[in-house]
Structure formats: structure tokens, C-alpha cells
Amino acid sequence: MSKAREAKAAKIRQLMETEGDAVNTSTSGFNEGRYQAVQTLDDYEGLKAEARAIKEDAIERLPDLLDQLRETIEENGGTMYIADDAADANRYIREVCEDKDAERVVKSKSMTSEEIEVNDELEAADVDVVETDLGEWVLQVADEAPSHIVAPAIHKSREAIADLFNETFEPDEPLQTAEELTMFARQQLGELIEGADVGMTGANFITADTGTMALVTSEGNARKTAVVPDTHVAVAGVEKVVPAVEDLQPFIELIGKSGTGQNITSYISLLTPPVESPTVDFDDPDTPITENETDRDFHLVLIDNGRLDMRDDEQLRETLYCIRCSACSNVCANFQHVGGHAFGGETYSGGIGTGWEAGVEGLDSAAEFNDLCTGCSRCTTACPVNIDIPWINTVVRDRVNRGEVSEVDWLVDGLTPDEEPGGVSLQKRFFGNFETAAKVGSTFAPVSNWVTQTSVSRNLMERFLGIDARRELPSFQRETLKDWFDARDSHVQNPTRTAVLYPDVYTNHVQVERGKAAVRTLEALGVDVVVPDVRSSGRAPLSQGMIATAEDHAHDVYAGLAEYIDEGRDIVVIEPSDLAMFDNEYEKFLSEKSFQRLSDSSFEVMEYVFGLLENGAPTDALESTDSEEVAYHSHCQQRTLGLEGYTEAVLADLGYDVATSDVECCGMAGSFGYKSEYYELSMDVGSELQGQFQTDETRNRTVVASGTSCLEQLDSLLRRPSRHPVELIAPRR
């Protein structure tokens, strides 16, 4: 293993050991809470679409909205400043504090203030800066960085916080319980807020029509921070501006439910500063507060810091729709196991963090954690504004690849089976061109399988390709599915349907038996089947950020399938990640008409079988059972497409007793689980599925899974083999 891969593996290992349990407990809880909370909404998808439309409109009209907001803020008596970058913002904020002779600034939680590192700027100017959000204060005391954009101290357990407080503050009685820790922090922070000269907050949303700020918090500290001092500085990115107060409604409905699973966060504060409430004089408790001064200063500091360039970037623009809810972090299996200290950059973490880091910090920061996004797509349905987060991660990965300058670009050009420059790493180029490796493997099988299993080969693959020696390699079949099909003499008389069985790389070269089972199943149900000679979908290169190569595959695949669609044939797909390509990513590569034709004609194999049975195909043509017990795991992209229920229904209809895992990720994620730097994380994520399939209720069940990666991972995790569900129901030979 290279030193760089070993260093990354060691960091991940260390974070799994020290922070993984705490992060997993909280993020999994947030995610489960989200599932429950959104079910209370009458029209969840409609609300998401409305929120998305508002953000699209706001970003499109952003220059005009900023002009309108400036006029509004000034009419209200405040000052608005648009900072070009972090240094510009910090200079302005420091000058505000100097003008006020401020000795202490209290802050509520703000990721944007983390981005510009304003604390360091003010502390260098001898200003005491105090975080008043409980999590942020814990990290300030511990001198640590946030690991989550909503719950910054999510990586610290109650016991760790108790040890920190007891060691730092030496209370008369040791603090132990959550209530004791919270009350101690409340007392400490309350006293610090009382003596503050300037209060600094973020802003979840700012309305251009009235200058109203929406602060969405789980604690009351933001209100105190904004109102107790007579000077309020609000720091926010320019993307936080929305047109009108009425536009806040869908966001208020969605942000708490999406982020932490709360029906509504504890505090929804709508402030139109400078507020008219009197200042508080804590040194004169006898004078009624109504008699105190109402003269207040308000400064709205909006941060560009790369955002306006992101607005002009067709691929990164969607990042600006983000409302910082953290749903993409909470739903992500890798994040659940390592947190934002691994799955994060200078400031931002989680799935959407790649877009933010690329936009405001640069590709180098984004590259540090971008590969932890496996493109599983679970975050796309979790995002309350329907951001295509996996695509943003893929775009950034592609740009990182292209940013790697290589002296052998001229040599690579034309000699590799892809469309990428020479700077792409050997590891990514190998996995991105796995179709070529599979063809070679089948051509020379079984010798190729023997050679790759030798210790010399495994050591070389680990050293140069980063393929972990602990991961079992696929065994290539000499007779491919296409070879087998072409050698058959089988025709369906008077077919009810005609279909193409799409031969994905693994089905064609490795897991050939599931392909044969699919053919037999479809033919038994009266379907005339053909297996075409067509290229792989492009999922492999896309996962490595090789977008040009993936697009080349897409055009070839459509060209190869179009003639069958013209004949009226359905396209039946075994591998869910390939179907997801046809249904989602191909929209970016093909013309609208071509994409729609392919998408509308494509079906997952068990979905297709379900449809045939529902329309009168005989169940007795398939392999049924008297309640054989099955443990089933569905593929992540199959779930995103909403297709897992078809497999369960077909198996139940044929008499199988199905126990479905509620674990959403097996941890393999295609090439991810092969890579030496991520192998241990992959297995750690998979341990949850392993545990579910080794209970008293499941340990003797037949294991079935819909995805190639899932089957590979289950074979590594369990001592009994796994099968694709179509292999269970296929008629016996």
C-alpha cells in the first residue's frame, strides 16, 4: 500500500475507533427521525419541489435581490456589506468591534463564520470570542473543529464532555449527567452573554422584501446573542437571500424534519433588525427594561467568497440551493461511521460538503474527502431541495482528476480505453475501465483467475492499484452470458412480450448464472428474450469521476439498444446501478428524446417479473416453495428508485417467507470496498448488515440480494453464500 493510502486508512481507522460510535448513534437517530417526521407531511414531495423552486428563483435573481435587500436594510436602519472573501469580511467585522471598543463578542452557531475563521481574526485583535451554542462551546473549550454542520460536537460522547468540563473548570462537584452538563453550560454562557459588547449570529434565510432574518435553532442562545448586546452582526452567505417572507414557509416545514427529525426545531426566530426592543442593563436590575435605550446597531455581512462564481458554474450552481440541514450527512453510511473529521474539508462536511469546499476553498480541500461519496444516491431523496448531490461529487472528482498534470498525457491519449487525460490515477483508471479487465479475464480464464490470486499478483495490485489484498477478487467465467445465449437454440412460441436482457459487466463475465436464471425466468413467463452485444453502462467510469468516458459509454449503449426499442422490446436490467444510469445520469448525456425513450423502456428484472405476473403470467412456471425462509437485502439505488418492493412481492407470491433487512447500505459500493484505503471502513459499514443476518431469526435463511456489490460484500461477511433473487425463482434446468 502506498504511503498516502496508508495514511488515509490510518486516519479513518483512528476516527472509527475514537468517534465512530458517537457519530453513528446520533446520525442514525437523526435519519430515523427524518423518516418518521416527513410522514406527517401531507405532501412531502410537493413541499420539496416548492422549496427547490424558490431557491432556483432566488439564485437566478440574486444580483437584483441583493440590491433590494440593501435598500431594505438601510431603510430599516441597518448597514449591509457584501464581502468579497474571508479577509474582507473579517476586516469589516473587526472594524465594527473596534468602533464599539468591544472586549467580548458572543456568537451563535454559524458555519459561515467558521468558513471565514472570524474567531481567529478577532482574538488576534484582543477581542474575547465566546461561542454560545452548546456544541460549539464544547468544541471551543476542547479546541476542536466541528464534525457536523448542524450538531458540531456530534463526535463527542456525554462521558467525553463530562471529562472535558471537569478537567477544564474543576467544579465543586464532578459533572456527570446530561442535565448537569447542560445546566453548567447554561450558567457559564449566561454570564458571558450578559457582559458582551457585540452579538454575532448567522442566518438561515434572509428575506429581500422586509430584511427579516430567520434563525432556526435548538437552543435559545441565538435570540440572546442578537438582542442582549446593543450591536448585532449577522454573517451569512449571499445564497441565504430569498425574495419574500412568504417564501419561508416551506423551509421552516422542512429544515427541522430533514436535519434532526424534529417536527419543528425548538426555536424559530424571525427578526427584522435592528430590533426595537430595549437593551438590557444587567448592572441596574431595578430600572424597568422599558425605560432603557432602544438605540441599536445592526450590520449584515454577506459573504461571497466564491459563491457568485459558483452561481455562474453550471455544475456547482445547485450547491447554492443547500439549506444546511445535514440530511445528506445523516443518511450517508460512510459519514455515519467516520463523521465530518474524515468526511469533510476545511469547513463543510458530508455529501454536499464537496460542492461547498470546491467552491469556497478549492479543489485541493474537496479532494481530501470526495472519494468517500460512493454515489449510492440515498442523499438525493433525503435532500429537502432535491439537489443531485452525487452528481456534484462526481463533477468535483472529474475536475480533481483533470487537475492532476501528467507528463505522459501524450502517451495515454489513444492508448487507453477511455476519454481521460494522463493525470487520472492508476487506481481510478483501472476501476473505470473494468469492462476491459473483465473481457481479458474471461478470455484467459481460468488461468487469469489463478494468476490474479497469487501472492505476487495481490502484492502488485495492492501496491500499484490500491486493491486491498484482504478483499476476494471476482472469478471470471470463460463462457460469458453472451456466449451461452448465442449457443442456445431456444425460442418462445407466441410470446406475450419481447425484451432485451441487458448484459452488465458482472452478469456477462462473472455472475453468469444469474444472467442465465433471468433468461430462463423471462422465457418461462412467455417473453422472447435477446441478449445483445452492447457496451457497459458507464457506471464504473462515472464512479471514478471519469465523466467523458461515462458519456461515451452512454452514447454507445443507446446506439446499441435503440434498434431493439424501435422493435418494441422492453429493456430488462439485472444490476440496479445500471438501471439508475438509464433512469438518471443518462439525462445528462443523451438528448432529451433519446433519454426518455431508454428510461421509459427500462425495467429492473424483478420489477418486470412482477408486472408479468400481475398481468396474467402463470406463477407455476416459476420455482415456488412451501415457505422457504429468505433473508433479503435490497440495493441502495434500487431503494432510491422505489423498486425493492417488487422483489419482496414476487418472492412472497411464490411462497417464500421473506425477512428484509432495514440496513440501507452493505458498505461495498462497487469499487469502494476494493480500495485499500477504504477497505476497513467498508467492512465496518457492512457489520450492521452482517449482524442482522446472524440473528436467531435470520441465521439459517437463504441470503438474497439484488446488487452485485451487495452480493460480493455478503459473501465476505457471512459464511453462507448469497444469491440474486432471480436465481431463486428461475425454473430448474
Secondary structure, DSSP 8 states (H G I E B T S, - for coil): --HHHHHHHHHHHHHHHHTHHHHHHHHHHHHHHHHHHHTT-TTHHHHHHHHHHHHHHHHHTHHHHHHHHHHHHHHHT-EEEEESSHHHHHHHHHHHHHHTT-SEEEE---HHHHHHTHHHHHHHTT-EEEE-SHHHHHHHHHT---SSSSSTTTTS-HHHHHHHHHHHH--SS---SHHHHHHHHHHHHHHHHHT-SEEEE--SEEETTT--EEEEESSSHHHHHHHSSSEEEEEEEGGGEES-GGGHHHHHHHHHHHHT--SS-SEEEEE-SS--S----TT-TTS-GGGS----EEEEEEE-TTHHHHHT-TTTGGGGG-----HHHHH-HHHHHH-TTTSB-SS-BSTTHHHHHHHHT-HHHHHTTGGG-----HHHHH-TT---HHHHHHHHHHHHHHHS--TTHHHHTTTSSSS--TTS-HHHHHHHTHHHHHHHHHHTTTHHHHHHHSHHHHHHIIIII-B-TTS------SS-HHHHHHH-----SS-SEEEEEE--HHHHHT-HHHHHHHHHHHHHTTEEEE-------SHHHHHTT-HHHHHHHHHHHHHHHHHHHHTT-EEEES-HHHHHIIIIIHHHHS-HHHHHHHHHHEEEHHHHHHHHHHTT--GGGS---SS-EEEEE--HHHHHTT-HHHHHHHHHHTT-EEEE------S-TGGGGGBTTTHHHHHHHHHHHHHHTTSTTTTTSEEEESSHHHHHHHHHH-SS-EE-HHHHHS---
